[in-house]
Amino acid sequence: MKMRELLWIGLRTAAGLCSLFVSIRGLGGAYGIDFRVDTLVSAIYVVLPVSSFFIFLFVKAQKLEVTLHAIVAIGYLTTFSILNWRTCAELGYCGSVASMVFETLRIKPVLAAFGVIVFSFAALLVDARRIKTANHTSSK
């Protein structure tokens, strides 16, 4: 086994673990959220992270997988920020919208969602180079 193959396996494993963490936290969020208030935002807040591990498992085209994970991460950050804004507005301690988004970005499940993108994209780059190298050596 070559170094690039090991690197690819490591990157895919890291992406899978991050996506599993995001999905488990999404299921936990479904347990604790009140769907009566902002039903659409609450549903998106639950559905997006839960779909992360299923995207990792079942989408085989790596470019499509990275794109779908980017949609999940951005959507998760957006809906989480909306729900955080609602909470801080009710309690009266909100700063600016940007500060709320940056604070939400520091939450571990949101970071993990963006980590899935980074690891999947890096695995895509390593795999593309591995395929080019394999095609180059087999053509000789």
C-alpha positions in Angstrom: 0.0 0.0 0.0 1.4 3.4 -1.0 1.6 6.5 1.1 -1.2 8.3 -1.0 -3.5 5.4 -0.4 -2.9 5.5 3.3 -3.4 9.3 3.3 -6.7 8.9 1.3 -7.9 6.2 3.8 -7.0 8.5 6.7 -8.8 11.5 5.2 -11.9 9.4 4.4 -11.9 8.0 7.9 -11.7 11.5 9.4 -14.5 12.7 7.1 -16.6 9.7 8.1 -16.1 10.2 11.8 -16.9 13.9 11.6 -20.1 13.2 9.6 -21.1 10.5 12.1 -20.6 13.0 14.9 -22.7 15.7 13.1 -25.5 13.2 12.4 -25.6 12.0 16.0 -25.7 15.6 17.2 -28.5 16.2 14.7 -30.5 13.4 16.2 -29.9 14.8 19.7 -31.1 18.2 18.4 -34.3 16.6 17.2 -34.9 15.4 20.8 -34.5 18.8 22.4 -36.1 21.2 19.9 -39.6 22.7 20.0 -41.0 22.3 16.5 -44.0 24.5 17.2 -41.9 27.6 17.0 -40.2 28.2 13.6 -41.3 24.8 12.3 -39.4 25.1 8.9 -36.2 26.3 10.5 -36.4 23.7 13.2 -37.0 20.9 10.6 -34.1 22.0 8.5 -31.9 22.3 11.6 -32.6 18.6 12.3 -32.7 17.2 8.7 -29.4 18.7 7.4 -27.0 17.3 10.1 -28.8 13.9 10.2 -28.2 13.6 6.4 -24.5 14.1 6.7 -23.5 10.5 7.5 -25.9 9.2 4.8 -24.3 11.4 2.3 -20.9 10.1 3.3 -22.1 6.5 3.0 -24.2 6.5 -0.1 -22.9 9.2 -2.4 -20.1 7.7 -4.4 -19.2 10.6 -6.7 -16.7 12.5 -4.7 -17.3 15.9 -6.2 -21.1 15.6 -5.6 -20.4 14.4 -2.0 -18.2 17.5 -1.3 -20.9 19.8 -2.8 -23.7 18.1 -0.7 -21.6 18.4 2.4 -21.0 22.1 1.7 -24.7 22.6 1.4 -25.2 20.7 4.7 -22.6 22.7 6.5 -23.7 26.1 5.3 -27.4 25.3 5.9 -26.6 23.9 9.3 -24.6 27.1 10.2 -27.5 29.2 8.9 -30.3 27.5 10.7 -28.3 27.1 14.0 -27.5 30.8 13.8 -31.2 31.7 13.3 -32.2 29.6 16.3 -29.4 31.0 18.4 -30.5 34.5 17.4 -34.0 33.7 18.4 -32.8 32.6 21.8 -30.6 35.5 22.5 -33.2 38.0 21.3 -35.7 36.6 23.7 -33.2 36.9 26.6 -31.9 40.3 25.4 -28.2 39.7 25.1 -27.6 39.8 21.3 -24.7 41.7 19.8 -24.6 41.8 16.1 -25.7 39.2 13.5 -22.0 38.6 12.5 -21.0 38.0 16.1 -23.8 35.5 16.4 -22.7 33.7 13.3 -19.1 33.6 14.4 -20.1 32.3 17.8 -22.2 29.6 16.2 -19.3 28.7 14.0 -17.3 27.8 17.1 -19.8 25.2 18.2 -18.3 21.6 17.8 -21.0 20.1 15.5 -20.8 23.1 13.2 -17.0 22.8 13.1 -17.3 19.1 12.4 -19.7 19.8 9.5 -17.1 22.1 8.0 -14.4 19.5 8.9 -16.2 17.0 6.7 -15.9 19.4 3.8 -12.2 19.9 4.4 -11.4 16.2 4.8 -13.6 15.1 1.8 -12.0 17.8 -0.4 -8.5 16.8 0.6 -9.4 13.1 -0.1 -10.7 14.2 -3.5 -7.4 15.9 -4.3 -5.3 13.0 -3.1 -7.5 10.5 -5.0 -7.3 12.6 -8.2 -3.5 12.7 -8.0 -3.5 8.9 -7.2 -5.6 8.2 -10.3 -3.4 10.4 -12.5 -0.3 8.7 -11.2 -1.8 5.3 -11.8 -2.8 6.2 -15.3 0.5 7.7 -16.0 2.5 4.6 -14.9 0.2 2.1 -16.6 0.5 3.9 -19.9 4.2 3.4 -20.0 
